[in-house]
Amino acid sequence: MLKEIIINSSATQTRVAITEDGKLVDFFVDYSENRRMVGDVYLGKVARVLPGIKAAFIDIGMKHDAFLHFSDIGERTKELQAMIDEDEADDNVTRAAADEENTATSPKLINGVPVLQKGEPILVQITKEPVSNKGVRVSSSISIPGRFCVLLPYDNKIGVSKKITDFRERKRLRVIAKSFLPQNYGLIIRTVARGQSDEQIKNDMKDLLKMWKKIQEKAKNETPPSLVYQDVSTTSSVIRDLFTSDISKVYIDNKRVYREIKDYIAVSQPELVDKVEQVRGTDPIFEAFKVEEQIKELFARRVMMKSGGHIVIDHTEAMVVIDVNSGKYAASKDQELNSLKTDLEAAREIARQLKLRDIGGLIVVDFIDLEDEKNRKKVYDELKKEFRRDRAKVSILPMSDFGLVQITRQRVRQNIMQALTETCPVCMGTGLLTKKSHLIHEIDEWLGKYRSEAKHRSIIIKCHPFVAQKLKEGVISTLTKMQVRYLLRIRIEEDNAFSSDQFKVITRKTKQDITSMVAE
C-alpha cells in the first residue's frame, strides 16, 4: 500500500492530507484564525464548583470558562497544585522521595467529590476544543507528548503501546524507561518507538523533561489565568504522531515548512529524512495529487458510492444522522442481497467519512432494512472492523430491528464543517428561507393593525430586493392594493442587508422607526 502525507501551506492556512493508494483517508487544517488548542497547558483558577453535575469551571482567560469534570481530576492534582508554590513543591518532592512505593495520595474526597476551592490555582490541560457555545474541556492530569514517549509528571506508571505486541521489545522499552526516568515521573511509550535505539528514546525523554522544567518555572512565576505551555501546530503534530516507517513519502510545497519538518526528522528519526520531499511544480500540490476534488466532497451533504447508492449526512444540535439509500443499485433479483451489499459498502464509507470530517458525539445511522439477523450482524461486524483503524475512541451498538445503528465517537476538536464554515446570516443555518408571500402577508397584517392608530399617513417599508420585487409585480401590484385598502402612501426601499424574512417601517417625514409600535 502506497501511503503518503501531502502538505499544502499558504499565508493563511496549512492543509495536511494523508492518502492510501491515492485515496484520501485523513485530512487536517491548521489556520491562524483558529489554532489547535488540544494539549495546551494553562495555569487557571477555580471559578465555580458544582457538585450537582460533578464538575468545576476553571477560568483560563477564555470567553467561556473551561469545563473540568470530576472524572478528569487526576490523582496527582494536589502535587501539581503544590508545585505552583515553590516551598510546598520542595516539601512535596521530599515526601515523594521518602515514599518507598512511589504512591501519592489522591485528591481529598467528600462523598466521592474531589475538594476544589473557589479561587485556588490549578494546572489544567485542554483535552477537547470548544464546540458551538461550549467552552473547552480540560483535565488536571498533565501529559507532555514527544516523538517516542509521553511524559506524565507526578506519576509512576510506565506504559507501552498495545500495538507493540513483541514481548522482548516491550521489555526492552520498559528497561530503557526505568533506567533513565527520574523518580516521581511516569511515561507512555508510543508505537513509533518500536525498533528505535536506546539513545534516541533517551534523547526524547531528556527533551520532555527539559520541557516540563520550563513549564514548572513558568507556572511558579505566572499569575492565573495564563498559558504556560502551547503544544505544536496541527502540521507538526501530524508529523510527530503519524509519520512512521509505513509512510512512503511526505510531499511539501512550502520551503519554510519543508525545512522545519526535515530538521525535526533529521534529529528524531534520521532514517526517515530521505522520505521528506519538497514539490516545486507549477500546479497546486493538491491538484497534482488529485486530492482537491476529494476534499471538496467533505462539504457535500450527499456522498455517492461506487455501487450507485449514496449516504446523506445531516448535522443536528444533539447528534449527526446518516441515511443510507440504495439508489439505482439492483445487481441481484434478491432484494435482501442487494440491501446487504449496499449496507456493507455504506458501512465502509461511513467509517471513512466520520474520520475524514472528524465528526464526534452521537451518530445514528439508518441502514437499509435487513430481514436476516445474520446479515445485520455482518453490517455491524463490518463497522467494527473499519473503525479499528480510527485513532478516536468509538463505541457501536448492534443494529436494531428498525435498521438503526448508534455510534459514539470521541470528539476532540471541531469537525471540518464547523472549522471551515460559518452560519449563513440569511437563513441562520437552517437552510430555509421564509416564502416571500408569507412575509408580504405579515406586512399586510402590520398595516391592518397600524391603520387604526396611524399618526403618519406617509411611510417607507424597507425590505430585501426580492420581496420588493414581489410587492411591485402585476398589473395592479400588491403595493397598490395595500395603499388603497389602508389609505396610506407607501414607498418601498430595497436593502440587500435585510434577510428575506425581515422588514422595517419608518416614517417619511421624521425617518422614525415605527415597526415595533404595532402590538404583535
N, C-alpha and C positions, 0 to 999 in steps of 0.2 A: 504493500500500500504506500502510495506517494503522499506523504503528509508534509504540508508547507505552512509557514507563517508569512503573511504578506502585510506590510505596514505602509500605510499612506499617511504622510504628515504634511500639514499646511500651517499657515499662520494662525488659523482659528481652531483647528481640531486635528487630532490624530486618530486614525481608524486602524484597527487590527483585525485581520481576517485569518481564520485557521481553516484550511481546506484538506480534504482527503480525496485523492484522485480527482481533483478539480471541483469537488462538491463542498460548498460552504457548510461547516459543522459548528463553528463558533465565531462570534462577532462582538467586538468591544469598541466603544467610542470614548475618547478622552478629550474634553474641551474645556477651555478656560472658564466659561460661564458656570459650569457645574462640575467641579473637580471631584475625583474619587475621594471619599472620606473614610471608608471602611479600613480599620487598622490604626486610625489616628488616636493618639492618647491625649486626654485633657485633664488638667487639674481643675476640678469643678467643686461646687459646694452644694450640699443638700438643700433643695428648695422646699420640698414637701415630702412627707412620708404618709402613705395611705395604706394602712394595714388591710382595709376592706377589699382592696383589689390586689393586695400583696405586691406593692410596687412603691418606688420612690421616684421623684422627679428631681433631676440634677441640673443645676444651672451651669452650662458650659459656654455661655456667651452667645448662643444662637437665638434665632427668633422664637423657637419653641424649646422648652426645657427637654432634656434627654430623658428617655424612659428607662428606668432600671428595675427590672422585675426581681423579686427576692430570690428567684431560682438562679439569677445571674450574678448574685453576690458570692464571690469566690471565698474559699476557705482562708485565703491569705489577705483578706481585706484589711484586717487590723494591722498587719505588718506593713502593708502599703501606706496606710494612713499614718502609722508611726514614723515611717521613712520621711514623710514631709517635714517633720520636726527632727532636726539632726540629733539632738540629745536622746530623744526617745528611740530613734533609729539605731544609735550605737548600743543602747541597752538591749534592744530587740535582737541585734546580731549576737551579743554576748549570750543572751538566753538561748538563742538557736544553736550556738556552738556547744553549749553545755548539754543540749538535748541529745542523748545517745542515739535515739531512734529517728532523729530529724523530723519529728512531727510537730505541727503548730496547732494552736488552739483555733477552732472555728470562731466566727463572729458570735458574740453572745446572743442567745435566743431567748425570747419570751413567747411561750405558746407557739413555738415554731417560726416566729417572726424575727429576722435579724434586727438588731438595735442600731438604728441610724438616727442621729440627732440633727434637727434642722439647723442649717448654718455651718455644720462641720465640713472641713475639706475632704475630698475623696478623689482618688485617681481612677479614671474610667477610660475604657477603650470602646470606640464605635464598632458595633457588630452589624448594624443594619442602617442603610441610608434613609433619609426622610422620604416618605411617600405621601403625596397629596398634602393634607394639612396636618399630618402626623410628624412629630419630631424624630430624631434619630433614636435607635435603641442601643444601649450601652451595656457593658459588663465590667465588673470590677476585677475580673481575672485577666491580668495583663499578659499578652504574649507578643514577642518580637520575632517576626519571621525573617529567615535568611535563605540562602540558596539551598543548603542541605539540611538545615535544622531550624527549629522554632524554640526560642528561649522562653522559659517560664520562671520568672523571678519569684522568690519565696515559695518555691515548690520543690519537691524532692523526688518527683517521679521521672523516670526515663522511659519513653515510649518509642516504639519502632513502627513505621507504617505497615499496615496489614498486607499491603501489596508486595512487600518483601517477604517472600514465603520460604526462602532457603534458611534453614536453621543455623548453619555456620555463619552466614552473612549477618543474620540478626544478632548472633552472639558477639561477632567481631565489632559491630557498630556499638553495641552496649558497652563493651570493654573500653572502646575509644572514649565514649562519653564519660564513663565513670572515672577514667584515669585523668581527664582534663578538667572536668566541670567542678567549679568551686562548691563549697558547702552551701546549702540553702538555695540551690538553683535546680530547676527541672529542665527537661529537654524532650522535644519530639523530633525524631529523626525521619526525614522525608524520604519518599520513594526514590527521588533523584540521587540520593546518597549511595544507592546500591552500586558497589564496584568502585567507588571513589577511594583514593588513597587516604591514609591516616592524616597526612599533612593537610590535605585540602579540607577535610572535615574539621580538624582542629583550628585551622585558619578562619573558617566560617564561624565557629564558636567564639573565637577570640574577637572577631568583628562585632558579634552580637553582644558580648559582654561590655565592649567599649561603648556601644550604642546605649546600653542600659545605664552605664555610669553617667553618660551625658543627660539621660532622662532624669536620673536621680538628682543631679545637680540643678537642673532647671526647675524641677518640682519643688526643691527646697527654697529656691530664690524667687519664684514667681508668686503672685497673689491670684487666687481664683476669681473669676474663671479665666483660664489661659490654655493655649495649645502648647504642649510640651514635647510632642513627637508627631511628625507627619510622615505617614507611610508613603512609599513610592507611587508614582503615577500608574495609571492603568496599563500603559505600554510596558513600563519597566516590570510591573507585577506579572504580566503575561510571560515575559522573557524569563523572569525569576522562577515562576511556578510551572510553566508549561513547555519551556524549551528543553527537551530531553533528547536522548540519543536516537529516539524513533522519529524525530523531525528531520526530514530530508534537507530542507533549505529554509533560510529566513531571508526574505527579499524586502529591501527598504528603499524608498525613493527620496529620502531626505538625508543630506550629508551629515548634518549635526547629530541626528538620531542614530544614524549608522555608526558614527564614531563612538557615541556613548555606549551603545549595545556591544560593539566589538571590544571596546576596552574592558567592559564589565565581564564578558565571557572569557577574554584572554586571561583574566586574573582568577575567576572562579572555576572555569572548566575549559582550559586551553585546547583540549582535543576537539572541541566543537567550533572553534573560531573560524575554521575554513567554510563552515556552513552558512556564515553570515555574508550576504552579498548586497551591494548597492546597485540599484537599477537606474540607468541613465537614459532610458528611451524617451522618445517624444510623446508617445501615447500615455495617458494616465495609467498608473500601475494596476488599478483595479479593473480597468477595461482590458488591459493587455492580458490579464489572467482570467478574464471572463467572470469576475466576481461582482461587478457593479450591478448587473441585472438581477443577480440572486439577492443582493442587499435590498433592492427596491421591492422585492416580493415580501420582505419582512413587514412592510407597512400595509400590505393588502389584507382586507378582511377575508377574502376567499382565496384558498390555496388549492391549486389544481394538482391532481395526482396522475401518474402515468397511465393508469387504467381508464381514465376518463371521469372518475369520481372526484369529489372535492370535499374539503373541510371548511367550515365557516367559523371564525374566531370572533367572539363578541366579549367586550370588557364591560362589566357592571361594577357597582360600588362594592358589592360583597364578594364577588367571585368572577372567574372567567368561564364562559360557557362555550363549548365546542360542539358543533353539529356535524355529523358525518353523512354525506349523501353519495349515492351510487352513481348519479348522473346517467350517462348512456351505457355504462358497463353492463354487459349481459353475455359473457363468454360461454356460459353453460345454460342449458334449459332448466337446471336445478336452481331454484331461487335461493335456497339455503347456502349452496356452494358459492354462488355469486356474492351473496351478502358477506360470507365468511372471508372471501378473498379481498373484498373492499375494506372490511373492518381491519384485517391484518395489515394491509397497506397503510390504512389510516393510522393505526397504532404506531407504526414506524415514523410516519410523517409528523404525528402529534408530538412524540418524544423529541424529534429534531426541532420542531418549531418552538416548543417551550424552552428548550435550551438556547436556541438562537435569539429568541426575543427576550430571554431572561424573565419569563413570566413566573411569578411566585404566588403563594397563597393557596386558596381553594380553587380547584379546577374541576368542572363537571363536564363529562363527555357523553354525548348522546349518540351511541353507535347504532348502526342498522340492526333491527331486531333479529335475534337468532333463536330458533326454537330448541336446538340441541344443546344440552348443558355442556357437553364435551367441546363444542365449538366456542361457547362463551369462555370456557377455561383457556382455550387456545389463544384467544384475543388477550385475555388477562396475562397469560404467560409471556406473550409477545411484548406487551407493555413493560413488564418487569425486566425482561431481557434487554430492551432498548434503553431503559432508564439506568441500568448498571453502569453505563458509560458517562452518566451525568455526575458532575462534581458536587452539585447541590443535593441535599438530602430530600428524598422523595418517598412518600408513602402512598400505596394504591390499595383500594378496596375492590374485591371481586365484583364482576358485573351483576347488577340487579336484574330482576325479572322484567323491568322496563327497558333494559338495554343501557342503563346509565352506569358509568364508572366514575367514582370520586377519587380525585388525586390531590394531595397536598405537596407543594414543592417549596423548599426553603427560599425565602425572599431575603436577599442580601442588599440589593440595590434597586433603583428604579428600572422597570422594564424598558425596552427600546422605544416603545411608543411614548412613554412618559418622559424619557430623556430627550427625545428629539422632536417632539411636537408640543404644541400648546393649545389650550382651549379656544375654539372659534368664538370671537366676540359677538357674532351674529346669532348663532344657534346655541351658544353656551355649552357646547359639547354634546348636545342631543342628536345632532344630525338632521333635525327637523325645523322647519320654519312655519310660522303661522300663515295660513292662507290669506291672500290679500283681501278676499271677500269677507273673511271674518273680521279683519281689522277695520274695514270700511263699515261693517255692522257696528263695531264698538264706537267708531267716530259718530255714526248716526245716533246711537243711544246717548252719547255725551251731549250732542247738540239738542236732543229732545229734552234732556234734563236742564240744560243751560237756558233754554228759551224762556222757561217760567220765571227765572230770576235774572235775566240778561240785563246788564247795565251798559254793555257795549254791543252795538249792532254791527260793527265792522271788525272782523277778526282775521287772523292768519293761522293756517294749520300747517305745521312743519312735519314732514314725513319723508320716508325713503322714496327715491325717484320711481321705483316700480309701483308703489302704492299711489303716488301722484298720477302716474300714467293711467292706472285703473280708474281713478276718480274722474279723470277728464275724458275718457274714451266714450264713444257712442254719439249718435245724432243729438240726442238730448242727454247730456252727461249726468252721472250721479251727482256731481258737484252742483250742477244747475238745479237739479231736483231738490237737493238739500237747501239751497238758498231760498227757493220758492216756498218750500214746506215750512221752514223755520223763520222766514223773513229776516235773514241775516246776509250781510255782504261778506263773502268768504274768498280769501285769496290763498292759493296753495304755494308753499315754498318747498322746493326739493332740497334734501340734505343727505349726502352719502354717509354721514356719520351716524344716522339713525338706522336701527335694525328694521327689518320688515314687519315687526310686531310692535312698533313704537311710534307714537305721535305726540306732538306738543301743540297747545293752542296759546297764542299770545294776542294781545290787543294791537290793533293797527296804530292807534294814536300814541299810547304810552309804552308800548312794547313790553307790557307786563305779562308774565306767565300766569295764565288763569286755569291751566289744566287741572290742578288739584282742587280748584274751588268748587267743582261739582262733586257732590257726595256720591260714593260708589253705591 
